[in-house]
């Protein structure tokens, strides 16, 4: 098989690099043509370059800062490229290049040069004399070269894969829309499973709307119970007082059976909080606090107006948060929308500014606590409401 003939384009200022490259390429049984050997004032550059383009199988360009400044190099490489001949770019020092040939894959070491030049072997033989064995060999060489290059790319990708995965995960959870109460509870459950060191939350009633998503609420309670059994945690919960909760439950549920179920769930939730408080003083690095927000009251002590929290907020370790809001008295005018008369929507976020905003809300709640209300008193008040409903049924 005729030796491949390759034209070498370079800057004379890169003599050391070129000498090493030329010695390596000639060991590959390649006929190497250096521009200084064929381009001279005695030979018209146009004719000489056309001859080389016709006889050579490709051009090997040594890409450096010096060759980028050389008009000769750009003319030579451009001529081969324009004639449809292969151009191999050797970039030994990682020179930044964004010119017209930037889409050509660059060889950064001699092994890559060897693989690229072997792909020119078939051009060194007249097509009519190419045997099946020759073609098979060239195809195998080309495939092996492609696989080698691809394996290099895969290795680089694998090296950065953990960081890429972390970036994807981070972007996925920056903001996640939660379209209903079930989705909200599922998200809280997912985060609590990761065992954050600190949880601060504020919501209106102790059972946090369990009736509208009973299955998800049970799962959330189970995960919380397992979380509380660990050795280190800090949980703070802010609630509206039970006498305010009465108005909220009555506004949401007109049927006595659903009201009774809501209060039964509230009593169970408060008793669970009582258990958390006992666990907190037993062992480990644990802290549990539950507080009730101070509300406006009439002269007789009853709450004035209907109080509700603008947002139900959960903040985890000050780097992730979940919040929602309830649209009460929801009366759709469209005949297509026959959903419930109240809807809950929200989202989870790891956006630092949004988490900080929600943390500030919790901090405001913490400064608005009615210190006269105790957990035992709220359990008793909730049991009294449930008993009252039982007597009406």
TAFENKA-V522214 format. One record per backbone hydrogen bond with DSSP energy under -1.0 kcal/mol. CO is the residue of the C=O (numbers start at 1). NH is the residue of the N-H. If there is no record, write none. Layout:
BEGIN
co=CO nh=NH
co=CO nh=NH
END
This chain:
BEGIN
co=4 nh=31
co=5 nh=57
co=6 nh=33
co=7 nh=60
co=8 nh=35
co=9 nh=62
co=11 nh=14
co=14 nh=18
co=15 nh=19
co=16 nh=20
co=17 nh=21
co=18 nh=22
co=19 nh=23
co=20 nh=24
co=21 nh=25
co=22 nh=26
co=23 nh=27
co=25 nh=28
co=26 nh=29
co=31 nh=6
co=33 nh=8
co=34 nh=37
co=35 nh=39
co=40 nh=43
co=44 nh=48
co=45 nh=49
co=46 nh=50
co=47 nh=51
co=48 nh=52
co=49 nh=53
co=50 nh=54
co=51 nh=55
co=52 nh=56
co=58 nh=7
co=59 nh=88
co=60 nh=9
co=61 nh=63
co=61 nh=90
co=64 nh=68
co=70 nh=74
co=71 nh=75
co=72 nh=76
co=73 nh=77
co=74 nh=78
co=75 nh=79
co=76 nh=80
co=77 nh=81
co=78 nh=82
co=79 nh=83
co=80 nh=85
co=81 nh=84
co=86 nh=59
co=88 nh=61
co=89 nh=107
co=90 nh=63
co=99 nh=102
co=101 nh=104
co=107 nh=91
co=109 nh=113
co=110 nh=114
co=111 nh=115
co=112 nh=116
co=113 nh=117
co=114 nh=118
co=117 nh=120
co=118 nh=121
co=121 nh=124
co=122 nh=125
co=126 nh=129
co=127 nh=130
co=131 nh=135
co=132 nh=136
co=133 nh=137
co=134 nh=138
co=135 nh=139
co=136 nh=140
co=137 nh=141
co=138 nh=142
co=139 nh=143
co=140 nh=144
co=141 nh=145
co=142 nh=146
co=143 nh=147
co=144 nh=148
co=145 nh=149
co=146 nh=150
co=147 nh=151
co=148 nh=152
co=149 nh=153
co=150 nh=154
co=151 nh=155
co=152 nh=156
co=153 nh=157
co=154 nh=158
co=155 nh=159
co=156 nh=160
co=160 nh=164
co=161 nh=165
co=162 nh=166
co=163 nh=167
co=164 nh=168
co=165 nh=169
co=166 nh=170
co=167 nh=171
co=168 nh=172
co=169 nh=173
co=174 nh=350
co=174 nh=351
co=176 nh=348
co=178 nh=346
co=180 nh=184
co=181 nh=185
co=182 nh=186
co=183 nh=187
co=184 nh=188
co=185 nh=189
co=186 nh=190
co=187 nh=191
co=188 nh=192
co=189 nh=193
co=191 nh=194
co=192 nh=195
co=197 nh=234
co=198 nh=317
co=199 nh=236
co=200 nh=315
co=201 nh=238
co=202 nh=313
co=204 nh=240
co=205 nh=208
co=210 nh=213
co=213 nh=217
co=214 nh=218
co=215 nh=219
co=216 nh=220
co=217 nh=221
co=218 nh=222
co=219 nh=223
co=220 nh=224
co=221 nh=225
co=222 nh=226
co=223 nh=227
co=224 nh=228
co=227 nh=230
co=231 nh=285
co=233 nh=287
co=234 nh=199
co=235 nh=289
co=236 nh=201
co=237 nh=291
co=238 nh=203
co=239 nh=293
co=241 nh=245
co=242 nh=246
co=244 nh=248
co=245 nh=249
co=246 nh=250
co=247 nh=251
co=248 nh=252
co=249 nh=253
co=255 nh=259
co=256 nh=260
co=257 nh=261
co=258 nh=262
co=259 nh=263
co=260 nh=264
co=261 nh=265
co=262 nh=266
co=263 nh=267
co=264 nh=268
co=265 nh=269
co=266 nh=270
co=267 nh=271
co=268 nh=272
co=269 nh=273
co=270 nh=274
co=271 nh=275
co=272 nh=276
co=273 nh=277
co=274 nh=278
co=275 nh=279
co=276 nh=280
co=279 nh=282
co=284 nh=286
co=285 nh=233
co=287 nh=235
co=289 nh=237
co=291 nh=239
co=292 nh=370
co=296 nh=304
co=298 nh=301
co=302 nh=298
co=312 nh=324
co=313 nh=202
co=314 nh=322
co=315 nh=200
co=316 nh=319
co=316 nh=320
co=320 nh=316
co=321 nh=349
co=322 nh=314
co=323 nh=347
co=324 nh=312
co=325 nh=345
co=327 nh=343
co=341 nh=330
co=343 nh=327
co=345 nh=325
co=346 nh=178
co=347 nh=323
co=348 nh=176
co=349 nh=321
co=351 nh=355
co=352 nh=356
co=353 nh=357
co=354 nh=358
co=355 nh=359
co=356 nh=360
co=357 nh=361
co=358 nh=362
co=359 nh=363
co=360 nh=364
co=361 nh=365
co=362 nh=366
co=365 nh=368
co=368 nh=294
co=369 nh=371
co=370 nh=373
co=374 nh=378
co=375 nh=379
co=376 nh=380
co=377 nh=381
co=378 nh=382
co=379 nh=383
co=380 nh=384
co=381 nh=385
co=382 nh=386
co=383 nh=387
co=384 nh=388
co=385 nh=389
co=386 nh=390
co=387 nh=391
co=388 nh=392
co=389 nh=393
END
